[in-house]
Amino acid sequence: PYFAMNDMEPVEIRKDFVEIRKKVNPQDINSNGFWHGATIYGVIDHAFAILVNIEGHAVGQSTNINYYRPRRGETIPAKARFINVSRSLYYVNVEAYDGDKMVASATCTAFRLAEVHK
């Protein structure tokens, strides 16, 4: 429901890569007229969640996000790739863009739930 209610859509989904994008709405803008940091984070977090749940269930443990520049584009694409996969953890890099400019990036960690190991 979060995905659809927040105007997100899939661009590409593979076992090792996910790209989604979000249409920017008036409620996604901060008081300075730029994308709100929480909006950017929401897209990043959802790309991460899709990637780590493709082969089974996982739950997010931590995210370290860096914001690089304010933007005002109409859509926010986010691209998620695995950094490392261990028996119990996923490490993922996610980048959000406006055109060819990286707006933010995050390193995310998820715990792989037991049924993944069966």
C-alpha positions as CSV (number, residue, x, y, z in Angstrom):
1,P,0.0,0.0,0.0
2,Y,2.8,2.5,0.8
3,F,4.3,2.1,-2.7
4,A,1.0,2.8,-4.5
5,M,-0.3,5.5,-2.1
6,N,3.0,7.4,-2.6
7,D,3.0,7.4,-6.4
8,M,5.9,5.0,-6.7
9,E,6.3,2.6,-9.7
10,P,8.8,-0.1,-10.7
11,V,11.3,0.7,-13.4
12,E,13.4,-2.5,-13.3
13,I,13.3,-5.4,-10.8
14,R,15.9,-8.2,-11.0
15,K,17.4,-10.5,-8.3
16,D,20.4,-8.3,-8.0
17,F,19.1,-4.8,-8.9
18,V,16.0,-2.7,-8.3
19,E,15.1,0.7,-9.7
20,I,11.9,2.5,-8.8
21,R,10.7,6.0,-9.2
22,K,8.3,8.3,-7.3
23,K,6.2,11.1,-8.7
24,V,6.8,14.2,-6.7
25,N,3.6,15.7,-5.2
26,P,3.0,19.0,-3.4
27,Q,3.2,17.2,0.0
28,D,6.7,16.0,-0.9
29,I,8.2,19.5,-1.0
30,N,9.9,21.2,2.0
31,S,9.4,24.8,3.1
32,N,12.2,25.9,0.7
33,G,10.5,24.4,-2.3
34,F,12.9,21.4,-2.6
35,W,12.3,17.6,-2.2
36,H,11.8,16.9,1.5
37,G,14.5,14.6,3.0
38,A,11.9,12.2,4.3
39,T,10.5,11.9,0.7
40,I,13.9,11.0,-0.6
41,Y,14.5,8.6,2.2
42,G,11.1,6.9,1.6
43,V,12.0,6.1,-2.0
44,I,15.5,4.9,-1.0
45,D,14.0,2.7,1.8
46,H,11.4,1.2,-0.5
47,A,14.0,0.3,-3.3
48,F,16.0,-1.4,-0.5
49,A,13.0,-3.3,0.8
50,I,12.1,-4.6,-2.6
51,L,15.6,-5.8,-3.3
52,V,16.1,-7.7,0.0
53,N,12.7,-9.3,-0.1
54,I,12.9,-10.8,-3.6
55,E,14.2,-14.2,-2.5
56,G,12.5,-14.4,0.9
57,H,11.8,-12.2,3.9
58,A,14.1,-9.7,5.4
59,V,13.8,-6.8,7.8
60,G,15.8,-3.6,7.8
61,Q,18.3,-3.0,10.6
62,S,20.0,0.2,9.7
63,T,20.4,2.9,7.1
64,N,23.1,5.5,6.8
65,I,22.0,8.2,4.3
66,N,23.9,11.1,2.9
67,Y,22.2,14.0,1.1
68,Y,24.3,15.8,-1.5
69,R,22.2,18.5,-3.1
70,P,18.7,20.0,-3.0
71,R,16.5,19.2,-6.0
72,R,13.1,20.2,-7.6
73,G,12.6,17.6,-10.3
74,E,9.2,15.9,-11.1
75,T,10.3,12.3,-10.2
76,I,12.8,10.7,-7.8
77,P,14.4,7.5,-9.1
78,A,16.2,5.2,-6.7
79,K,18.6,2.4,-7.7
80,A,19.4,-0.4,-5.2
81,R,22.3,-2.9,-5.6
82,F,23.8,-5.5,-3.2
83,I,27.2,-4.6,-1.7
84,N,27.5,-8.0,0.1
85,V,25.2,-10.9,1.0
86,S,26.1,-13.1,4.0
87,R,24.2,-16.0,5.6
88,S,22.2,-13.6,7.8
89,L,22.7,-10.1,6.5
90,Y,22.2,-8.1,3.3
91,Y,24.3,-5.0,2.7
92,V,22.8,-2.7,0.0
93,N,23.8,0.6,-1.7
94,V,20.9,2.8,-2.8
95,E,21.2,6.0,-4.9
96,A,18.6,8.6,-5.6
97,Y,18.9,10.9,-8.6
98,D,17.5,13.9,-10.3
99,G,18.4,13.4,-14.0
100,D,22.1,12.5,-14.0
101,K,22.8,14.3,-10.6
102,M,23.0,12.0,-7.5
103,V,20.9,13.6,-4.8
104,A,21.4,11.1,-2.0
105,S,22.9,7.7,-1.3
106,A,22.5,5.2,1.5
107,T,24.1,2.1,2.8
108,C,21.4,-0.2,4.2
109,T,21.6,-3.4,6.2
110,A,18.8,-6.0,6.5
111,F,18.5,-9.2,8.6
112,R,17.6,-12.3,6.5
113,L,14.8,-14.2,8.2
114,A,15.1,-17.9,8.8
115,E,13.0,-19.2,5.9
116,V,15.6,-17.7,3.5
117,H,18.1,-20.4,4.7
118,K,15.8,-23.4,4.0
